Amino acid sequence: MNTYTLYLILLAGGLSLLVHFLVIDVTHKKGIFMDSLDKIQKAHSIPTPRIGGLGIFLACMLIINDSVLGTSLMLASIPAFISGFLEDYSGRVAPLQRLGIMLLSPVLCIIFMPASTITQAFGADIPIVLSAAFTILISLAMVNGVNFIDGQNGLASGSILITQAAILTMGIMYQDTSVIYISAIILISTFTFMLFNYPFAKIFLGDGGAYFLGFITAILVICLYSQHTQHISFLLIPALLIYPLWEVVFSIIRKMFFDKISPLQSDKYHLHQLIFRNQAQSKHYIPSLIILPMQLVIAVLAIWNAGSTGVLAMLILTYFAAYTVLYIYTKRLDMIKRAQVLSKSNR
């Protein structure tokens, strides 16, 4: 890494730090971009700005210095960011409208970035249609997954930091300068945001930040795999993205088959919400300390076994099982607590 590249990475961190500081000051003075306190999934008691993604997005514009991958990746991410930022601004953008806008991002990737599609899986070529569909599915799942977990201090940004640290490590292992540079920019921009978000949240990512980080992280992992298929198993993709991806899949299954509600309907029964209500004792930083270590362990083991499909499959299934057991345990605590409150109110 040359001195100029290092300078740009440090500049991204400084820019992100400055923008977040200014955003917090301006939003409180003007009373704009504040998270609604009447949202069903709210987890805070005071108005908090929800446009932390603005500082990250602006800092990540320095990615375009990498003409090989960075320019296309950053340009493709713009619709994803805009779709979320519009919701942060107005709070009135319908889910289908947001979906339509954010769909432009993976479509642009497929058109302009061949590396963003899976051309090989398990050592065999797959049709371009399936490859494109996979890119769209994974990116949309990550966009929504990161948005789901942006409710407790440090949870969404911490998850992204773990994944980006893993990407950066593998970029160094395979001497992939584009991946190293892009991942380092995202990593330092997200880290400086986290300084304002953890342990005490002065700002949240918001939809714009969650959509942007979810999308760009998903595509970067896919590109890492596509450019190093001789060393990396296809299952490294879900292994490195495991927490947000499984949050989406698990939530859809839970809502459709157990809670009997629409998977598009917001609720307050995500794992981090249950932990906050029943085990965190109103300490917003506790859910991150309970959930993120599981993702960190999977990420470390996945790096060590990046080329082993069997080991990665075992790691993924182990995470699914651990998450599900923790969810069932926490949900039971929540049910017991609610029953106790109801019993007291009926006396």
C-alpha positions, 0 to 999 in steps of 0.5 A: 500500500503506497503513501497516497492510498494510506492518505486517502484511507485516513482522509475517509476516516476523518471525513466520516468523523467530521460529517457525523459530528456535524449531522448530530449537531445540525439535526438536533438544532433543526429537529430534522431526521429524528427517529420516531419514538412511536415506531413499534421497533423503537429501542430508545427514549430520546429523539436520535438522528437516523442519518448516520449513513450520510457520513459513511456514504460521503466518506466512501466516495473515495472508493472511486479512486480505485478505477478497477472495481471501486468506481463501478461499485460506488456508482451502483450503490447510489440507488440503494443509498437514495432509496433509504435516505428518502425514507429517512427524510420523509418516513413515507416511502412505501416498501415497494417503492424503496424496493424498486429503487434499490433494485437498480443497484444490483442490476447496475452491478450485473451490467457493469461488473462481471465480478459481481455475479457468481460464475462458478459455484462448487467448482462448476459454472452456472448459467448467467441467469441464475448467477444474476438472480443470486447477486440480486437475492443476496444483495437485497437480503443483506440490505434488509438484514442490516436494516433489521438489526439497526436497532441496538447500539453498535449492532449493525455497524459492528456486524459490518465491521466484522465482515469488512475486517474479514474481507480486508484480511482475505484481500491481504492474503490474496494480495488483491489491492482493489479489495484491500483499498475498498474494504479499508475505506468502508472499515474506517468510515464505519468505525468512525460512525461507531464511535458515535453509536456505541456504547451510547447511541448519538446517531443511528445508521438509518435506512440510507446507511443500512441499505448502503452498507448492506449492499456494498458489503454483499457485492464486495464479498461476491467480488472477492469470491469471483476473483479468487475461486481457485482458493475460496469456496462458494459457501464463504459468501453466506459464512461472512454475511451470516448474521444479517442474512440469517436474520432475514431468513429466520424473520420471514419463517417466523412471521409467516409460519409461527406468528402468522403475519406478513413478512413485510410487517414490522414487529418487536420480536427480533432477537436483539429486541428480545435480548434488550427487553429481557436480559439487557436491563435497559442497557442498549449496548448489551445485545451487541455483546451477546450476538456479535461474538457468534458472528466473529467466531464464524468469520475467523473460522471461515477465513481459516477454512475459506477453501473447504466447502464441508467445513464452511457448511458445518460452520453455517449450520452451527450458527443457524442452530446456535442462533435458533436456540438463543432465540427460543430461550430468549422468546420464552423469557419474554413470554414469561415476563409478559405473563407476569406483567399481565397477571399483576395487572389483573389483580 
